[in-house]
Amino acid sequence: MEKNIKLLVSDIDGVWTDGSYYYNTNGDSFRKFNTKDSFGVALSKLVNLPILIISGEDNEMVRSRMTKLKIENYKLGVSNKLKVLIDHCAKLKIDLSEVAYLGDDMNDYNMLNKVGFFVCPSDAYLRVKNKADIILETPGGQGAFREFVENILNSKGLLDQAYELYINN
């Protein structure tokens, strides 16, 4: 099934982060991102597999991370993730069955049975884990996006090629 994947879609909170917010004494919040996920982005770009990020939260930290990783397709502050995905798929002229989605909680739940392949981190919410096609070994915020990308590329027979391109780039 993963061989037909033409788009990688991911949530942020609980996937790229551990879902925690850190606050300083001024009330400013921070998030921790893991550099392992940036390798997942690099690998998918090397084999021209597009990425779309859809997050319910809209904040500058995520925007900065997307800019640093040169991810152009992201939507923040989204309440209806499925609608955003349907619109994006129409632009790409692909079907939802050609989408692999990485999510962890109830705001991703409506993607289950809609996309071709649903994946979640090892620490995802139980209801999501019970319906996911694959449960990653990695928890959110610890490189789950990279493991997601590697699984998809491996199933498509592209993982070795992607690493070869990365090493020789």
RODO-2510 file (C-alpha; in nm, 4 decimals, decimal comma):
residues 169
     n   res          X          Y          Z
     1     m     0,0000     0,0000     0,0000
     2     e     0,2768     0,2497     0,0868
     3     k     0,4275     0,2084    -0,2615
     4     n     0,1556     0,4329    -0,4065
     5     i     0,2229     0,7210    -0,1659
     6     k     0,2723     1,0553    -0,3417
     7     l     0,2392     1,2953    -0,0462
     8     l     0,3599     1,2913     0,3138
     9     v     0,1399     1,4816     0,5590
    10     s     0,2170     1,5432     0,9233
    11     d     0,0807     1,7083     1,2333
    12     i     0,3306     1,8959     1,4541
    13     d     0,2350     1,8839     1,8241
    14     g     0,2939     1,5359     1,9637
    15     v     0,4702     1,4307     1,6420
    16     w     0,7570     1,6738     1,5751
    17     t     0,7438     1,7793     1,9401
    18     d     0,6730     1,5822     2,2542
    19     g     0,3543     1,7851     2,2943
    20     s     0,4921     1,9877     2,5835
    21     y     0,5031     2,3638     2,6157
    22     y     0,7794     2,5215     2,8193
    23     y     0,7097     2,8586     2,9818
    24     n     0,9568     3,1127     3,1161
    25     t     0,8836     3,3583     3,3969
    26     n     0,7579     3,6145     3,1431
    27     g     0,4951     3,3688     3,0204
    28     d     0,6668     3,3072     2,6866
    29     s     0,6255     2,9522     2,5617
    30     f     0,8824     2,7357     2,3877
    31     r     0,8890     2,4008     2,2114
    32     k     1,1681     2,1556     2,1541
    33     f     1,2199     2,0155     1,8041
    34     n     1,4471     1,7213     1,7282
    35     t     1,7087     1,7548     1,4550
    36     k     1,6526     1,3904     1,3543
    37     d     1,3313     1,5007     1,1853
    38     s     1,5245     1,7391     0,9607
    39     f     1,6912     1,4339     0,8026
    40     g     1,3464     1,3003     0,7194
    41     v     1,2707     1,6269     0,5417
    42     a     1,6013     1,6115     0,3529
    43     l     1,5437     1,2508     0,2456
    44     s     1,1948     1,3164     0,1132
    45     k     1,3181     1,6190    -0,0816
    46     l     1,6003     1,4174    -0,2392
    47     v     1,3490     1,1756    -0,3922
    48     n     1,0928     1,4493    -0,4711
    49     l     0,8280     1,3221    -0,2310
    50     p     0,6352     1,6349    -0,1224
    51     i     0,5530     1,7226     0,2383
    52     l     0,2488     1,9019     0,3757
    53     i     0,2329     2,0068     0,7402
    54     i    -0,1109     2,0672     0,8935
    55     s    -0,1342     2,1861     1,2534
    56     g    -0,4173     2,3034     1,4725
    57     e    -0,1831     2,5470     1,6455
    58     d    -0,0672     2,8673     1,4809
    59     n     0,2527     2,9997     1,6292
    60     e     0,5797     3,1574     1,5302
    61     m     0,7976     2,8700     1,6569
    62     v     0,6468     2,6262     1,4084
    63     r     0,6599     2,8861     1,1312
    64     s     1,0309     2,9400     1,2042
    65     r     1,1004     2,5664     1,1973
    66     m     0,9231     2,5274     0,8625
    67     t     1,1209     2,8199     0,7186
    68     k     1,4511     2,6782     0,8429
    69     l     1,3740     2,3398     0,6857
    70     k     1,2459     2,5046     0,3661
    71     i     0,9070     2,3367     0,3931
    72     e     0,6870     2,5583     0,1797
    73     n     0,3572     2,3739     0,2195
    74     y     0,2243     2,4140     0,5697
    75     k    -0,1045     2,5258     0,7160
    76     l    -0,1231     2,6388     1,0777
    77     g    -0,4264     2,7141     1,2952
    78     v    -0,6375     2,4593     1,1083
    79     s    -0,9600     2,3315     1,2619
    80     n    -1,0605     2,1062     0,9689
    81     k    -0,7457     1,9230     0,8626
    82     l    -0,9319     1,6948     0,6229
    83     k    -1,0644     1,9893     0,4201
    84     v    -0,7130     2,1370     0,3916
    85     l    -0,5799     1,7995     0,2792
    86     i    -0,8567     1,7490     0,0221
    87     d    -0,7863     2,0941    -0,1242
    88     h    -0,4107     2,0278    -0,1366
    89     c    -0,4616     1,6887    -0,3030
    90     a    -0,6820     1,8534    -0,5660
    91     k    -0,4002     2,0997    -0,6431
    92     l    -0,1544     1,8105    -0,6810
    93     k    -0,4100     1,6019    -0,8741
    94     i    -0,3703     1,3067    -0,6406
    95     d    -0,6188     1,0975    -0,4462
    96     l    -0,6403     1,0734    -0,0663
    97     s    -0,5439     0,7069    -0,1076
    98     e    -0,1994     0,8321    -0,2203
    99     v    -0,1387     1,0142     0,1087
   100     a     0,0560     0,8908     0,4102
   101     y    -0,0435     1,0802     0,7249
   102     l     0,1436     1,1030     1,0553
   103     g    -0,0710     1,2069     1,3522
   104     d    -0,1022     1,1385     1,7215
   105     d    -0,4274     1,2577     1,8754
   106     m    -0,7984     1,3168     1,8306
   107     n    -0,7488     1,6197     1,6057
   108     d    -0,5970     1,3742     1,3547
   109     y    -0,8621     1,1066     1,4066
   110     n    -1,0771     1,2056     1,1103
   111     m    -0,7863     1,1229     0,8776
   112     l    -0,8129     0,7560     0,9730
   113     n    -0,9736     0,5526     0,6927
   114     k    -0,9597     0,8603     0,4656
   115     v    -0,5907     0,8569     0,3683
   116     g    -0,4062     0,5679     0,2103
   117     f    -0,1823     0,5089     0,5089
   118     f    -0,2099     0,6374     0,8669
   119     v     0,0929     0,6269     1,0980
   120     c     0,1328     0,7395     1,4588
   121     p     0,4200     0,7798     1,7080
   122     s     0,4593     0,5168     1,9790
   123     d     0,3133     0,7504     2,2415
   124     a     0,0033     0,8504     2,0413
   125     y    -0,3374     0,8598     2,2063
   126     l    -0,4796     0,5077     2,2509
   127     r    -0,7834     0,5545     2,0224
   128     v    -0,5521     0,6669     1,7426
   129     k    -0,3033     0,3856     1,8028
   130     n    -0,5805     0,1274     1,7897
   131     k    -0,6751     0,2313     1,4354
   132     a    -0,3352     0,3261     1,2863
   133     d    -0,1842     0,1232     1,0026
   134     i     0,1582     0,1477     1,1695
   135     i     0,2674     0,2486     1,5176
   136     l     0,6224     0,3812     1,5036
   137     e     0,8849     0,2722     1,7537
   138     t     0,9696     0,6375     1,8163
   139     p     0,7643     0,8689     2,0390
   140     g     0,6701     1,2198     1,9318
   141     g     0,9508     1,4739     1,9528
   142     q     1,2227     1,2087     1,9302
   143     g     1,2525     1,1670     1,5530
   144     a     0,9104     1,0200     1,4715
   145     f     0,8857     1,2154     1,1452
   146     r     1,2188     1,0740     1,0278
   147     e     1,1101     0,7177     1,1087
   148     f     0,7831     0,7855     0,9222
   149     v     0,9719     0,9063     0,6123
   150     e     1,2179     0,6170     0,6252
   151     n     0,9322     0,3632     0,6482
   152     i     0,7563     0,5115     0,3456
   153     l     1,0753     0,5426     0,1402
   154     n     1,1763     0,1887     0,2305
   155     s     0,8385     0,0514     0,1188
   156     k     0,8766     0,2407    -0,2097
   157     g     1,2299     0,1020    -0,2588
   158     l     1,3765     0,4542    -0,2338
   159     l     1,5453     0,4634     0,1070
   160     d     1,8904     0,3467    -0,0021
   161     q     1,8779     0,5807    -0,3009
   162     a     1,7824     0,8741    -0,0775
   163     y     2,0712     0,8072     0,1611
   164     e     2,3125     0,7609    -0,1286
   165     l     2,2040     1,0986    -0,2692
   166     y     2,2380     1,2560     0,0747
   167     i     2,5868     1,1177     0,1320
   168     n     2,7100     1,2169    -0,2137
   169     n     2,5446     1,5590    -0,2154
***
